[in-house]
Amino acid sequence: MSATRPGICGLLAIALSGLLIAAPVRATISAGSTPATIHGETDGDAAADRQAVSREIERFRSSSISISQAMAIAEARHAGATTADISFDGGSGVPVYRVKTLHNDRIWRYTINAATGEVIGGEAALPLTELDNEDRSNLAALGIIKHRLADAVRVAEKAASGKAISGGLVREGGRLNFAIVVISGDDLKEVLLEPPGVRGK
């Protein structure tokens, strides 16, 4: 259930306040020097990784549907649903967003065409009881906090001056955060946002 976390070096901590519905939020931005930092690099395949990531970024940039639109499409399938995790996948034939929403104690999975916004292949549901304890705990906190992943995406895009390519919940040092990966220029930046009121959850 956690968002994909790139191995990114160098931390730049900034304070944002009032951006998520006028509530204080802490944002930490980590930036990599090249797009290849989204994948684990080894000496033998670093160039291949860089090329694959560059292709993925180009496919993302040429997509008509934004990550926010893809979340709205998935959430509209069930009234009251909220997005728990989303990622862009440009590695197969048709670029898609893979979206997981939370609704009525189930995780709903969707594949959304990044060019048309069409849901591909229907939907799949997984009861929360089939998840591990950490994922259930994270999703329980998601149901309690008033902020949504869509709010975190807007803040992250503004803070990192780019467009979000993935996002989800991560637990770091006992704290639950939204982790958003943003493409800014030719770099990938990870923005961690701690929603107010989630400490100890």
C-alpha positions as CSV (number, residue, x, y, z in Angstrom):
1,M,0.0,0.0,0.0
2,S,3.0,2.3,0.4
3,A,4.0,4.6,-2.5
4,T,7.0,3.7,-4.5
5,R,10.0,5.4,-2.7
6,P,12.9,6.4,-5.0
7,G,16.4,6.3,-3.6
8,I,16.9,10.1,-3.5
9,C,19.8,11.9,-1.8
10,G,20.0,15.3,-0.3
11,L,17.2,16.7,1.9
12,L,15.8,20.2,1.6
13,A,13.3,20.8,4.4
14,I,10.8,23.6,3.9
15,A,7.9,24.6,6.0
16,L,4.5,25.1,4.4
17,S,1.5,26.4,6.3
18,G,-2.0,27.1,5.3
19,L,-1.8,25.2,2.0
20,L,-3.9,22.2,3.0
21,I,-7.2,23.7,4.0
22,A,-5.5,26.3,6.1
23,A,-4.0,23.7,8.4
24,P,-0.3,23.5,9.2
25,V,1.6,20.9,7.2
26,R,5.3,20.0,7.2
27,A,6.8,19.2,3.8
28,T,10.2,17.6,3.1
29,I,11.5,17.6,-0.4
30,S,14.2,15.2,-1.5
31,A,15.7,15.6,-4.9
32,G,17.8,13.4,-7.1
33,S,20.4,14.6,-9.6
34,T,19.0,12.5,-12.5
35,P,15.8,10.8,-13.3
36,A,17.5,7.4,-12.8
37,T,17.1,7.7,-9.1
38,I,13.6,6.3,-9.3
39,H,15.1,2.8,-9.7
40,G,17.9,1.2,-7.7
41,E,21.1,1.8,-9.7
42,T,23.9,-0.7,-10.2
43,D,27.0,0.0,-12.3
44,G,26.0,-2.5,-15.0
45,D,22.6,-1.2,-15.7
46,A,22.6,2.5,-14.7
47,A,22.4,3.7,-18.3
48,A,19.6,1.3,-19.1
49,D,17.7,2.5,-15.9
50,R,18.2,6.2,-17.0
51,Q,16.8,5.5,-20.4
52,A,13.8,3.6,-19.0
53,V,13.0,6.4,-16.6
54,S,13.5,9.0,-19.3
55,R,11.0,7.1,-21.5
56,E,8.6,6.8,-18.6
57,I,8.8,10.6,-18.0
58,E,8.3,11.4,-21.6
59,R,5.2,9.1,-21.8
60,F,3.9,10.8,-18.6
61,R,4.4,14.3,-20.1
62,S,2.6,13.4,-23.2
63,S,-0.5,12.0,-21.3
64,S,-3.7,14.0,-21.5
65,I,-5.0,12.9,-18.1
66,S,-3.3,14.3,-14.9
67,I,-2.9,12.4,-11.7
68,S,-5.6,14.5,-10.1
69,Q,-8.0,13.7,-12.9
70,A,-7.2,10.0,-12.6
71,M,-7.9,10.1,-8.8
72,A,-11.3,11.9,-9.5
73,I,-12.2,9.3,-12.1
74,A,-11.5,6.4,-9.6
75,E,-13.2,8.1,-6.7
76,A,-16.3,8.8,-8.7
77,R,-16.9,5.0,-9.1
78,H,-18.1,4.8,-5.5
79,A,-19.6,7.8,-3.6
80,G,-17.4,8.7,-0.6
81,A,-14.3,6.8,-1.9
82,T,-10.9,8.3,-1.2
83,T,-7.6,7.5,-3.1
84,A,-5.0,5.6,-1.0
85,D,-2.4,5.1,-3.7
86,I,-1.7,6.1,-7.3
87,S,1.1,5.6,-9.7
88,F,1.7,6.2,-13.4
89,D,2.8,3.2,-15.5
90,G,4.2,3.9,-18.9
91,G,6.1,0.7,-19.3
92,S,3.4,-1.3,-21.1
93,G,1.6,-0.6,-24.4
94,V,-0.8,2.0,-23.2
95,P,0.3,4.4,-20.5
96,V,-2.0,4.0,-17.5
97,Y,-2.6,5.1,-13.9
98,R,-2.9,2.4,-11.3
99,V,-5.2,3.7,-8.6
100,K,-6.3,2.2,-5.3
101,T,-9.3,3.7,-3.5
102,L,-10.7,3.0,0.0
103,H,-14.5,2.6,0.3
104,N,-16.6,0.5,2.7
105,D,-13.7,-1.4,4.2
106,R,-12.4,-2.5,0.8
107,I,-9.6,-1.5,-1.4
108,W,-10.7,-1.0,-5.0
109,R,-8.2,-1.2,-7.7
110,Y,-8.5,0.5,-11.1
111,T,-6.4,0.9,-14.2
112,I,-7.1,4.2,-15.9
113,N,-6.0,5.0,-19.5
114,A,-3.7,8.1,-19.2
115,A,-4.7,9.4,-22.6
116,T,-8.5,9.0,-22.4
117,G,-9.4,8.6,-18.7
118,E,-11.3,5.4,-19.5
119,V,-11.3,2.6,-16.9
120,I,-9.6,-0.4,-18.4
121,G,-10.6,-3.9,-17.3
122,G,-13.2,-3.1,-14.7
123,E,-12.5,-2.9,-11.0
124,A,-11.1,-5.4,-8.4
125,A,-11.9,-5.2,-4.6
126,L,-9.9,-6.6,-1.7
127,P,-11.3,-6.7,1.8
128,L,-9.2,-4.8,4.4
129,T,-9.1,-7.9,6.5
130,E,-6.8,-9.5,3.9
131,L,-4.1,-6.7,4.3
132,D,-1.3,-6.8,6.8
133,N,-1.5,-4.9,10.1
134,E,0.6,-1.9,9.0
135,D,-1.5,-1.4,5.8
136,R,-4.8,-1.7,7.8
137,S,-3.5,0.8,10.4
138,N,-2.4,3.3,7.6
139,L,-5.8,3.0,5.9
140,A,-7.7,3.4,9.2
141,A,-5.7,6.7,9.7
142,L,-6.6,7.7,6.1
143,G,-10.3,7.4,7.0
144,I,-9.9,9.6,10.1
145,I,-7.8,12.5,8.8
146,K,-9.6,15.3,7.0
147,H,-7.0,15.7,4.2
148,R,-7.0,13.6,1.1
149,L,-4.3,12.5,-1.2
150,A,-5.6,14.9,-3.8
151,D,-4.9,17.8,-1.4
152,A,-1.3,16.5,-0.8
153,V,-0.7,16.2,-4.6
154,R,-1.7,19.9,-5.0
155,V,0.7,21.0,-2.2
156,A,3.5,18.8,-3.4
157,E,3.3,20.0,-7.0
158,K,3.4,23.6,-5.8
159,A,6.3,23.0,-3.4
160,A,8.4,21.1,-5.9
161,S,7.4,23.2,-8.9
162,G,6.3,20.2,-11.1
163,K,3.7,17.5,-11.8
164,A,3.1,14.5,-9.6
165,I,3.6,11.1,-11.1
166,S,2.8,9.0,-8.0
167,G,1.6,9.2,-4.4
168,G,0.4,7.3,-1.4
169,L,0.8,6.7,2.3
170,V,4.1,5.8,4.0
171,R,5.0,5.3,7.6
172,E,8.4,6.8,8.5
173,G,9.8,6.9,12.0
174,G,6.4,6.0,13.3
175,R,4.7,8.9,11.5
176,L,2.2,8.5,8.7
177,N,2.9,10.7,5.7
178,F,1.7,11.3,2.2
179,A,4.7,10.6,-0.1
180,I,4.3,12.3,-3.5
181,V,6.9,11.9,-6.3
182,V,7.0,15.0,-8.5
183,I,8.7,15.5,-11.9
184,S,10.4,18.9,-11.8
185,G,12.4,19.6,-14.9
186,D,14.5,16.5,-15.5
187,D,14.6,15.6,-11.8
188,L,12.3,13.5,-9.6
189,K,11.6,15.0,-6.2
190,E,9.9,13.2,-3.4
191,V,7.7,15.3,-1.1
192,L,6.7,14.0,2.3
193,L,3.7,15.7,3.9
194,E,2.6,15.0,7.4
195,P,-1.2,15.7,7.7
196,P,-2.2,17.4,10.9
197,G,-3.7,15.1,13.5
198,V,-2.0,11.8,12.4
199,R,0.7,11.6,15.1
200,G,0.5,8.4,17.0
201,K,-2.1,6.9,14.6
